[in-house]
Amino acid sequence: MAGIFIEKADRYGLDWRLLPGIAMVESSGGKHCRRNNVFGWNSGRTGFKTVAAGIDFVASRFAHSPIYRGRTSRGILAAYNPARQKYPPKVIRFMEMLEPGPVK
């Protein structure tokens, strides 16, 4: 799915590490997902036809939804799971494992 993650990140102007980082925290990179929802979107209640469709949907929401639009990756993470302060650092750790460097 690496190519799809990168394609969607480029299409929607996201850090290419963000979506895989979230997938790692939410479903161990898809190993423990339900209904092709590797991101735990909508508390895991939403299903997608394919994993690729889920990647596109979530990337699109991050780019276009008023909740996320215009935010940095850190801002998206804070809004994605606002109840857990430890959530953004967990995702950022995976992002930095993919490629070291600052996460904005």
Backbone as XML, in Angstrom:
<?xml version="1.0"?>
<chain id="A" units="angstrom">
  <residue number="1" name="MET">
    <atom name="N" x="0.818" y="-1.197" z="0.000"/>
    <atom name="CA" x="0.000" y="0.000" z="0.000"/>
    <atom name="C" x="0.865" y="1.266" z="0.000"/>
  </residue>
  <residue number="2" name="ALA">
    <atom name="N" x="2.191" y="1.117" z="0.054"/>
    <atom name="CA" x="3.071" y="2.283" z="0.157"/>
    <atom name="C" x="2.819" y="3.284" z="-0.962"/>
  </residue>
  <residue number="3" name="GLY">
    <atom name="N" x="2.684" y="2.804" z="-2.171"/>
    <atom name="CA" x="2.448" y="3.699" z="-3.301"/>
    <atom name="C" x="1.156" y="4.479" z="-3.161"/>
  </residue>
  <residue number="4" name="ILE">
    <atom name="N" x="0.136" y="3.841" z="-2.643"/>
    <atom name="CA" x="-1.154" y="4.517" z="-2.459"/>
    <atom name="C" x="-1.050" y="5.563" z="-1.356"/>
  </residue>
  <residue number="5" name="PHE">
    <atom name="N" x="-0.384" y="5.217" z="-0.251"/>
    <atom name="CA" x="-0.180" y="6.201" z="0.811"/>
    <atom name="C" x="0.528" y="7.446" z="0.265"/>
  </residue>
  <residue number="6" name="ILE">
    <atom name="N" x="1.576" y="7.245" z="-0.512"/>
    <atom name="CA" x="2.341" y="8.377" z="-1.040"/>
    <atom name="C" x="1.528" y="9.152" z="-2.064"/>
  </residue>
  <residue number="7" name="GLU">
    <atom name="N" x="0.846" y="8.449" z="-2.944"/>
    <atom name="CA" x="0.017" y="9.115" z="-3.959"/>
    <atom name="C" x="-1.036" y="10.016" z="-3.307"/>
  </residue>
  <residue number="8" name="LYS">
    <atom name="N" x="-1.706" y="9.506" z="-2.300"/>
    <atom name="CA" x="-2.761" y="10.286" z="-1.644"/>
    <atom name="C" x="-2.180" y="11.434" z="-0.835"/>
  </residue>
  <residue number="9" name="ALA">
    <atom name="N" x="-1.045" y="11.220" z="-0.199"/>
    <atom name="CA" x="-0.398" y="12.313" z="0.531"/>
    <atom name="C" x="-0.024" y="13.431" z="-0.436"/>
  </residue>
  <residue number="10" name="ASP">
    <atom name="N" x="0.521" y="13.083" z="-1.583"/>
    <atom name="CA" x="0.865" y="14.097" z="-2.588"/>
    <atom name="C" x="-0.384" y="14.801" z="-3.112"/>
  </residue>
  <residue number="11" name="ARG">
    <atom name="N" x="-1.416" y="14.029" z="-3.415"/>
    <atom name="CA" x="-2.648" y="14.611" z="-3.961"/>
    <atom name="C" x="-3.277" y="15.612" z="-2.993"/>
  </residue>
  <residue number="12" name="TYR">
    <atom name="N" x="-3.239" y="15.295" z="-1.707"/>
    <atom name="CA" x="-3.923" y="16.122" z="-0.717"/>
    <atom name="C" x="-2.994" y="17.011" z="0.108"/>
  </residue>
  <residue number="13" name="GLY">
    <atom name="N" x="-1.716" y="17.054" z="-0.248"/>
    <atom name="CA" x="-0.786" y="17.965" z="0.412"/>
    <atom name="C" x="-0.472" y="17.611" z="1.854"/>
  </residue>
  <residue number="14" name="LEU">
    <atom name="N" x="-0.333" y="16.322" z="2.128"/>
    <atom name="CA" x="-0.051" y="15.851" z="3.485"/>
    <atom name="C" x="1.383" y="15.343" z="3.581"/>
  </residue>
  <residue number="15" name="ASP">
    <atom name="N" x="1.935" y="15.367" z="4.782"/>
    <atom name="CA" x="3.213" y="14.705" z="5.032"/>
    <atom name="C" x="3.004" y="13.223" z="4.705"/>
  </residue>
  <residue number="16" name="TRP">
    <atom name="N" x="3.860" y="12.659" z="3.866"/>
    <atom name="CA" x="3.653" y="11.286" z="3.410"/>
    <atom name="C" x="3.703" y="10.272" z="4.553"/>
  </residue>
  <residue number="17" name="ARG">
    <atom name="N" x="4.249" y="10.658" z="5.685"/>
    <atom name="CA" x="4.370" y="9.750" z="6.820"/>
    <atom name="C" x="3.132" y="9.729" z="7.707"/>
  </residue>
  <residue number="18" name="LEU">
    <atom name="N" x="2.257" y="10.731" z="7.560"/>
    <atom name="CA" x="1.124" y="10.882" z="8.476"/>
    <atom name="C" x="0.161" y="9.694" z="8.437"/>
  </residue>
  <residue number="19" name="LEU">
    <atom name="N" x="-0.335" y="9.353" z="7.279"/>
    <atom name="CA" x="-1.332" y="8.276" z="7.187"/>
    <atom name="C" x="-0.769" y="6.921" z="7.622"/>
  </residue>
  <residue number="20" name="PRO">
    <atom name="N" x="0.444" y="6.531" z="7.166"/>
    <atom name="CA" x="0.979" y="5.263" z="7.679"/>
    <atom name="C" x="1.217" y="5.295" z="9.189"/>
  </residue>
  <residue number="21" name="GLY">
    <atom name="N" x="1.612" y="6.454" z="9.724"/>
    <atom name="CA" x="1.822" y="6.573" z="11.167"/>
    <atom name="C" x="0.533" y="6.336" z="11.939"/>
  </residue>
  <residue number="22" name="ILE">
    <atom name="N" x="-0.544" y="6.930" z="11.463"/>
    <atom name="CA" x="-1.847" y="6.718" z="12.109"/>
    <atom name="C" x="-2.256" y="5.245" z="12.000"/>
  </residue>
  <residue number="23" name="ALA">
    <atom name="N" x="-2.059" y="4.665" z="10.821"/>
    <atom name="CA" x="-2.423" y="3.255" z="10.630"/>
    <atom name="C" x="-1.640" y="2.348" z="11.573"/>
  </residue>
  <residue number="24" name="MET">
    <atom name="N" x="-0.390" y="2.674" z="11.829"/>
    <atom name="CA" x="0.406" y="1.856" z="12.752"/>
    <atom name="C" x="-0.163" y="1.912" z="14.169"/>
  </residue>
  <residue number="25" name="VAL">
    <atom name="N" x="-0.553" y="3.100" z="14.612"/>
    <atom name="CA" x="-1.092" y="3.228" z="15.967"/>
    <atom name="C" x="-2.487" y="2.603" z="16.065"/>
  </residue>
  <residue number="26" name="GLU">
    <atom name="N" x="-3.299" y="2.831" z="15.075"/>
    <atom name="CA" x="-4.697" y="2.398" z="15.142"/>
    <atom name="C" x="-4.916" y="0.909" z="14.883"/>
  </residue>
  <residue number="27" name="SER">
    <atom name="N" x="-4.114" y="0.334" z="13.974"/>
    <atom name="CA" x="-4.400" y="-1.061" z="13.595"/>
    <atom name="C" x="-3.136" y="-1.897" z="13.360"/>
  </residue>
  <residue number="28" name="SER">
    <atom name="N" x="-2.026" y="-1.462" z="13.918"/>
    <atom name="CA" x="-0.738" y="-2.136" z="13.678"/>
    <atom name="C" x="-0.461" y="-2.245" z="12.183"/>
  </residue>
  <residue number="29" name="GLY">
    <atom name="N" x="-0.709" y="-1.143" z="11.487"/>
    <atom name="CA" x="-0.453" y="-1.107" z="10.050"/>
    <atom name="C" x="-1.442" y="-1.909" z="9.231"/>
  </residue>
  <residue number="30" name="GLY">
    <atom name="N" x="-2.626" y="-2.082" z="9.755"/>
    <atom name="CA" x="-3.673" y="-2.822" z="9.051"/>
    <atom name="C" x="-3.836" y="-4.258" z="9.518"/>
  </residue>
  <residue number="31" name="LYS">
    <atom name="N" x="-2.945" y="-4.746" z="10.347"/>
    <atom name="CA" x="-3.037" y="-6.134" z="10.815"/>
    <atom name="C" x="-4.301" y="-6.397" z="11.619"/>
  </residue>
  <residue number="32" name="HIS">
    <atom name="N" x="-4.768" y="-5.389" z="12.330"/>
    <atom name="CA" x="-5.919" y="-5.570" z="13.214"/>
    <atom name="C" x="-7.063" y="-4.626" z="12.854"/>
  </residue>
  <residue number="33" name="CYS">
    <atom name="N" x="-7.251" y="-4.399" z="11.576"/>
    <atom name="CA" x="-8.339" y="-3.492" z="11.173"/>
    <atom name="C" x="-9.612" y="-4.282" z="10.912"/>
  </residue>
  <residue number="34" name="ARG">
    <atom name="N" x="-10.710" y="-3.552" z="10.948"/>
    <atom name="CA" x="-12.005" y="-4.133" z="10.607"/>
    <atom name="C" x="-12.565" y="-3.372" z="9.425"/>
  </residue>
  <residue number="35" name="ARG">
    <atom name="N" x="-13.162" y="-4.078" z="8.513"/>
    <atom name="CA" x="-13.851" y="-3.487" z="7.355"/>
    <atom name="C" x="-12.955" y="-2.513" z="6.573"/>
  </residue>
  <residue number="36" name="ASN">
    <atom name="N" x="-11.706" y="-2.882" z="6.405"/>
    <atom name="CA" x="-10.743" y="-2.089" z="5.617"/>
    <atom name="C" x="-10.500" y="-0.700" z="6.182"/>
  </residue>
  <residue number="37" name="ASN">
    <atom name="N" x="-10.732" y="-0.520" z="7.465"/>
    <atom name="CA" x="-10.556" y="0.768" z="8.132"/>
    <atom name="C" x="-9.269" y="0.709" z="8.962"/>
  </residue>
  <residue number="38" name="VAL">
    <atom name="N" x="-8.141" y="0.983" z="8.314"/>
    <atom name="CA" x="-6.848" y="0.880" z="8.999"/>
    <atom name="C" x="-6.578" y="2.047" z="9.936"/>
  </residue>
  <residue number="39" name="PHE">
    <atom name="N" x="-7.429" y="3.086" z="9.880"/>
    <atom name="CA" x="-7.222" y="4.305" z="10.667"/>
    <atom name="C" x="-8.111" y="4.404" z="11.904"/>
  </residue>
  <residue number="40" name="GLY">
    <atom name="N" x="-9.006" y="3.458" z="12.091"/>
    <atom name="CA" x="-9.941" y="3.579" z="13.199"/>
    <atom name="C" x="-10.905" y="4.740" z="13.017"/>
  </residue>
  <residue number="41" name="TRP">
    <atom name="N" x="-11.109" y="5.162" z="11.769"/>
    <atom name="CA" x="-11.980" y="6.302" z="11.473"/>
    <atom name="C" x="-13.362" y="6.068" z="12.060"/>
  </residue>
  <residue number="42" name="ASN">
    <atom name="N" x="-13.913" y="7.110" z="12.676"/>
    <atom name="CA" x="-15.245" y="7.041" z="13.286"/>
    <atom name="C" x="-15.285" y="5.943" z="14.354"/>
  </residue>
  <residue number="43" name="SER">
    <atom name="N" x="-14.248" y="5.919" z="15.160"/>
    <atom name="CA" x="-14.112" y="4.911" z="16.225"/>
    <atom name="C" x="-14.224" y="3.487" z="15.685"/>
  </residue>
  <residue number="44" name="GLY">
    <atom name="N" x="-13.791" y="3.298" z="14.443"/>
    <atom name="CA" x="-13.797" y="1.979" z="13.821"/>
    <atom name="C" x="-15.136" y="1.540" z="13.270"/>
  </residue>
  <residue number="45" name="ARG">
    <atom name="N" x="-16.144" y="2.397" z="13.362"/>
    <atom name="CA" x="-17.482" y="2.015" z="12.901"/>
    <atom name="C" x="-17.652" y="2.119" z="11.392"/>
  </residue>
  <residue number="46" name="THR">
    <atom name="N" x="-16.828" y="2.929" z="10.747"/>
    <atom name="CA" x="-16.941" y="3.120" z="9.307"/>
    <atom name="C" x="-16.188" y="2.015" z="8.587"/>
  </residue>
  <residue number="47" name="GLY">
    <atom name="N" x="-16.806" y="1.461" z="7.577"/>
    <atom name="CA" x="-16.153" y="0.474" z="6.730"/>
    <atom name="C" x="-15.902" y="1.067" z="5.353"/>
  </residue>
  <residue number="48" name="PHE">
    <atom name="N" x="-14.894" y="0.557" z="4.677"/>
    <atom name="CA" x="-14.559" y="1.009" z="3.324"/>
    <atom name="C" x="-14.538" y="-0.196" z="2.402"/>
  </residue>
  <residue number="49" name="LYS">
    <atom name="N" x="-14.839" y="0.033" z="1.133"/>
    <atom name="CA" x="-14.865" y="-1.056" z="0.161"/>
    <atom name="C" x="-13.503" y="-1.731" z="0.069"/>
  </residue>
  <residue number="50" name="THR">
    <atom name="N" x="-12.442" y="-0.920" z="0.098"/>
    <atom name="CA" x="-11.070" y="-1.426" z="0.059"/>
    <atom name="C" x="-10.214" y="-0.582" z="0.999"/>
  </residue>
  <residue number="51" name="VAL">
    <atom name="N" x="-9.037" y="-1.074" z="1.326"/>
    <atom name="CA" x="-8.105" y="-0.275" z="2.123"/>
    <atom name="C" x="-7.739" y="0.992" z="1.352"/>
  </residue>
  <residue number="52" name="ALA">
    <atom name="N" x="-7.521" y="0.866" z="0.045"/>
    <atom name="CA" x="-7.181" y="2.035" z="-0.775"/>
    <atom name="C" x="-8.287" y="3.091" z="-0.720"/>
  </residue>
  <residue number="53" name="ALA">
    <atom name="N" x="-9.534" y="2.670" z="-0.725"/>
    <atom name="CA" x="-10.649" y="3.616" z="-0.626"/>
    <atom name="C" x="-10.629" y="4.322" z="0.723"/>
  </residue>
  <residue number="54" name="GLY">
    <atom name="N" x="-10.286" y="3.597" z="1.767"/>
    <atom name="CA" x="-10.177" y="4.197" z="3.097"/>
    <atom name="C" x="-9.048" y="5.206" z="3.166"/>
  </residue>
  <residue number="55" name="ILE">
    <atom name="N" x="-7.925" y="4.891" z="2.554"/>
    <atom name="CA" x="-6.801" y="5.827" z="2.522"/>
    <atom name="C" x="-7.210" y="7.105" z="1.820"/>
  </residue>
  <residue number="56" name="ASP">
    <atom name="N" x="-7.864" y="6.969" z="0.684"/>
    <atom name="CA" x="-8.308" y="8.149" z="-0.055"/>
    <atom name="C" x="-9.307" y="8.965" z="0.754"/>
  </residue>
  <residue number="57" name="PHE">
    <atom name="N" x="-10.258" y="8.299" z="1.368"/>
    <atom name="CA" x="-11.284" y="9.000" z="2.145"/>
    <atom name="C" x="-10.662" y="9.809" z="3.272"/>
  </residue>
  <residue number="58" name="VAL">
    <atom name="N" x="-9.806" y="9.179" z="4.069"/>
    <atom name="CA" x="-9.218" y="9.865" z="5.221"/>
    <atom name="C" x="-8.300" y="10.997" z="4.763"/>
  </residue>
  <residue number="59" name="ALA">
    <atom name="N" x="-7.493" y="10.765" z="3.748"/>
    <atom name="CA" x="-6.622" y="11.824" z="3.228"/>
    <atom name="C" x="-7.452" y="13.008" z="2.736"/>
  </residue>
  <residue number="60" name="SER">
    <atom name="N" x="-8.536" y="12.720" z="2.053"/>
    <atom name="CA" x="-9.420" y="13.778" z="1.556"/>
    <atom name="C" x="-10.041" y="14.568" z="2.703"/>
  </residue>
  <residue number="61" name="ARG">
    <atom name="N" x="-10.461" y="13.871" z="3.737"/>
    <atom name="CA" x="-11.042" y="14.558" z="4.903"/>
    <atom name="C" x="-10.005" y="15.458" z="5.566"/>
  </residue>
  <residue number="62" name="PHE">
    <atom name="N" x="-8.775" y="14.976" z="5.691"/>
    <atom name="CA" x="-7.722" y="15.803" z="6.290"/>
    <atom name="C" x="-7.480" y="17.063" z="5.467"/>
  </residue>
  <residue number="63" name="ALA">
    <atom name="N" x="-7.628" y="16.966" z="4.159"/>
    <atom name="CA" x="-7.379" y="18.115" z="3.285"/>
    <atom name="C" x="-8.570" y="19.065" z="3.193"/>
  </residue>
  <residue number="64" name="HIS">
    <atom name="N" x="-9.793" y="18.535" z="3.283"/>
    <atom name="CA" x="-10.973" y="19.351" z="2.962"/>
    <atom name="C" x="-11.922" y="19.635" z="4.110"/>
  </residue>
  <residue number="65" name="SER">
    <atom name="N" x="-11.940" y="18.818" z="5.133"/>
    <atom name="CA" x="-12.869" y="19.031" z="6.236"/>
    <atom name="C" x="-12.462" y="20.265" z="7.042"/>
  </residue>
  <residue number="66" name="PRO">
    <atom name="N" x="-13.424" y="21.087" z="7.451"/>
    <atom name="CA" x="-13.088" y="22.251" z="8.280"/>
    <atom name="C" x="-12.407" y="21.865" z="9.598"/>
  </residue>
  <residue number="67" name="ILE">
    <atom name="N" x="-12.602" y="20.643" z="10.041"/>
    <atom name="CA" x="-11.967" y="20.188" z="11.281"/>
    <atom name="C" x="-10.452" y="20.092" z="11.114"/>
  </residue>
  <residue number="68" name="TYR">
    <atom name="N" x="-9.996" y="19.698" z="9.928"/>
    <atom name="CA" x="-8.581" y="19.417" z="9.703"/>
    <atom name="C" x="-7.900" y="20.363" z="8.712"/>
  </residue>
  <residue number="69" name="ARG">
    <atom name="N" x="-8.646" y="20.910" z="7.778"/>
    <atom name="CA" x="-8.088" y="21.702" z="6.674"/>
    <atom name="C" x="-7.155" y="22.803" z="7.184"/>
  </residue>
  <residue number="70" name="GLY">
    <atom name="N" x="-5.985" y="22.904" z="6.571"/>
    <atom name="CA" x="-5.042" y="23.961" z="6.895"/>
    <atom name="C" x="-4.184" y="23.693" z="8.119"/>
  </residue>
  <residue number="71" name="ARG">
    <atom name="N" x="-4.365" y="22.564" z="8.760"/>
    <atom name="CA" x="-3.573" y="22.234" z="9.954"/>
    <atom name="C" x="-2.290" y="21.524" z="9.557"/>
  </residue>
  <residue number="72" name="THR">
    <atom name="N" x="-1.297" y="21.650" z="10.412"/>
    <atom name="CA" x="-0.084" y="20.858" z="10.273"/>
    <atom name="C" x="-0.399" y="19.415" z="10.643"/>
  </residue>
  <residue number="73" name="SER">
    <atom name="N" x="0.570" y="18.540" z="10.440"/>
    <atom name="CA" x="0.376" y="17.138" z="10.857"/>
    <atom name="C" x="0.092" y="17.060" z="12.347"/>
  </residue>
  <residue number="74" name="ARG">
    <atom name="N" x="0.815" y="17.839" z="13.137"/>
    <atom name="CA" x="0.574" y="17.835" z="14.588"/>
    <atom name="C" x="-0.842" y="18.327" z="14.902"/>
  </residue>
  <residue number="75" name="GLY">
    <atom name="N" x="-1.284" y="19.328" z="14.187"/>
    <atom name="CA" x="-2.643" y="19.842" z="14.388"/>
    <atom name="C" x="-3.702" y="18.827" z="13.998"/>
  </residue>
  <residue number="76" name="ILE">
    <atom name="N" x="-3.454" y="18.124" z="12.898"/>
    <atom name="CA" x="-4.381" y="17.071" z="12.477"/>
    <atom name="C" x="-4.457" y="15.994" z="13.559"/>
  </residue>
  <residue number="77" name="LEU">
    <atom name="N" x="-3.317" y="15.592" z="14.075"/>
    <atom name="CA" x="-3.299" y="14.543" z="15.101"/>
    <atom name="C" x="-4.017" y="14.973" z="16.374"/>
  </residue>
  <residue number="78" name="ALA">
    <atom name="N" x="-3.841" y="16.225" z="16.760"/>
    <atom name="CA" x="-4.522" y="16.723" z="17.959"/>
    <atom name="C" x="-6.034" y="16.724" z="17.766"/>
  </residue>
  <residue number="79" name="ALA">
    <atom name="N" x="-6.490" y="17.040" z="16.556"/>
    <atom name="CA" x="-7.922" y="17.054" z="16.271"/>
    <atom name="C" x="-8.464" y="15.636" z="16.047"/>
  </residue>
  <residue number="80" name="TYR">
    <atom name="N" x="-7.636" y="14.750" z="15.524"/>
    <atom name="CA" x="-8.066" y="13.390" z="15.197"/>
    <atom name="C" x="-8.416" y="12.604" z="16.453"/>
  </residue>
  <residue number="81" name="ASN">
    <atom name="N" x="-7.655" y="12.810" z="17.491"/>
    <atom name="CA" x="-7.914" y="12.094" z="18.739"/>
    <atom name="C" x="-7.706" y="13.061" z="19.902"/>
  </residue>
  <residue number="82" name="PRO">
    <atom name="N" x="-8.626" y="14.020" z="20.077"/>
    <atom name="CA" x="-8.422" y="15.070" z="21.077"/>
    <atom name="C" x="-8.491" y="14.600" z="22.525"/>
  </residue>
  <residue number="83" name="ALA">
    <atom name="N" x="-9.042" y="13.426" z="22.763"/>
    <atom name="CA" x="-9.194" y="12.947" z="24.138"/>
    <atom name="C" x="-7.897" y="12.379" z="24.709"/>
  </residue>
  <residue number="84" name="ARG">
    <atom name="N" x="-6.935" y="12.071" z="23.849"/>
    <atom name="CA" x="-5.703" y="11.425" z="24.315"/>
    <atom name="C" x="-4.489" y="12.275" z="23.977"/>
  </residue>
  <residue number="85" name="GLN">
    <atom name="N" x="-3.916" y="12.923" z="24.965"/>
    <atom name="CA" x="-2.741" y="13.762" z="24.755"/>
    <atom name="C" x="-1.536" y="12.954" z="24.297"/>
  </residue>
  <residue number="86" name="LYS">
    <atom name="N" x="-1.485" y="11.692" z="24.636"/>
    <atom name="CA" x="-0.347" y="10.857" z="24.257"/>
    <atom name="C" x="-0.459" y="10.337" z="22.825"/>
  </residue>
  <residue number="87" name="TYR">
    <atom name="N" x="-1.584" y="10.606" z="22.162"/>
    <atom name="CA" x="-1.793" y="10.095" z="20.808"/>
    <atom name="C" x="-0.817" y="10.704" z="19.802"/>
  </residue>
  <residue number="88" name="PRO">
    <atom name="N" x="-0.730" y="12.031" z="19.695"/>
    <atom name="CA" x="0.198" y="12.590" z="18.696"/>
    <atom name="C" x="1.634" y="12.086" z="18.839"/>
  </residue>
  <residue number="89" name="PRO">
    <atom name="N" x="2.218" y="12.034" z="20.041"/>
    <atom name="CA" x="3.598" y="11.526" z="20.125"/>
    <atom name="C" x="3.754" y="10.080" z="19.647"/>
  </residue>
  <residue number="90" name="LYS">
    <atom name="N" x="2.726" y="9.256" z="19.852"/>
    <atom name="CA" x="2.801" y="7.867" z="19.380"/>
    <atom name="C" x="2.876" y="7.820" z="17.861"/>
  </residue>
  <residue number="91" name="VAL">
    <atom name="N" x="2.013" y="8.586" z="17.200"/>
    <atom name="CA" x="2.008" y="8.611" z="15.738"/>
    <atom name="C" x="3.309" y="9.227" z="15.229"/>
  </residue>
  <residue number="92" name="ILE">
    <atom name="N" x="3.734" y="10.305" z="15.850"/>
    <atom name="CA" x="4.964" y="10.980" z="15.422"/>
    <atom name="C" x="6.161" y="10.045" z="15.526"/>
  </residue>
  <residue number="93" name="ARG">
    <atom name="N" x="6.186" y="9.217" z="16.542"/>
    <atom name="CA" x="7.284" y="8.249" z="16.675"/>
    <atom name="C" x="7.348" y="7.338" z="15.453"/>
  </residue>
  <residue number="94" name="PHE">
    <atom name="N" x="6.200" y="6.848" z="14.990"/>
    <atom name="CA" x="6.186" y="6.010" z="13.790"/>
    <atom name="C" x="6.563" y="6.820" z="12.555"/>
  </residue>
  <residue number="95" name="MET">
    <atom name="N" x="6.095" y="8.055" z="12.469"/>
    <atom name="CA" x="6.446" y="8.900" z="11.338"/>
    <atom name="C" x="7.961" y="9.080" z="11.251"/>
  </residue>
  <residue number="96" name="GLU">
    <atom name="N" x="8.588" y="9.319" z="12.385"/>
    <atom name="CA" x="10.032" y="9.528" z="12.402"/>
    <atom name="C" x="10.805" y="8.234" z="12.153"/>
  </residue>
  <residue number="97" name="MET">
    <atom name="N" x="10.189" y="7.092" z="12.412"/>
    <atom name="CA" x="10.831" y="5.816" z="12.067"/>
    <atom name="C" x="10.862" y="5.637" z="10.547"/>
  </residue>
  <residue number="98" name="LEU">
    <atom name="N" x="9.822" y="6.116" z="9.872"/>
    <atom name="CA" x="9.780" y="6.022" z="8.419"/>
    <atom name="C" x="10.839" y="6.901" z="7.767"/>
  </residue>
  <residue number="99" name="GLU">
    <atom name="N" x="10.975" y="8.104" z="8.299"/>
    <atom name="CA" x="12.011" y="9.023" z="7.832"/>
    <atom name="C" x="12.277" y="10.031" z="8.928"/>
  </residue>
  <residue number="100" name="PRO">
    <atom name="N" x="13.480" y="9.987" z="9.483"/>
    <atom name="CA" x="13.803" y="10.970" z="10.520"/>
    <atom name="C" x="13.678" y="12.389" z="9.987"/>
  </residue>
  <residue number="101" name="GLY">
    <atom name="N" x="13.246" y="13.241" z="10.834"/>
    <atom name="CA" x="13.097" y="14.648" z="10.466"/>
    <atom name="C" x="11.933" y="15.250" z="11.194"/>
  </residue>
  <residue number="102" name="PRO">
    <atom name="N" x="11.895" y="16.561" z="11.193"/>
    <atom name="CA" x="10.838" y="17.238" z="11.946"/>
    <atom name="C" x="9.448" y="16.947" z="11.395"/>
  </residue>
  <residue number="103" name="VAL">
    <atom name="N" x="8.520" y="16.821" z="12.310"/>
    <atom name="CA" x="7.112" y="16.686" z="11.959"/>
    <atom name="C" x="6.454" y="18.001" z="12.349"/>
  </residue>
  <residue number="104" name="LYS">
    <atom name="N" x="5.911" y="18.663" z="11.367"/>
    <atom name="CA" x="5.273" y="19.954" z="11.618"/>
    <atom name="C" x="3.827" y="19.791" z="11.970"/>
  </residue>
</chain>
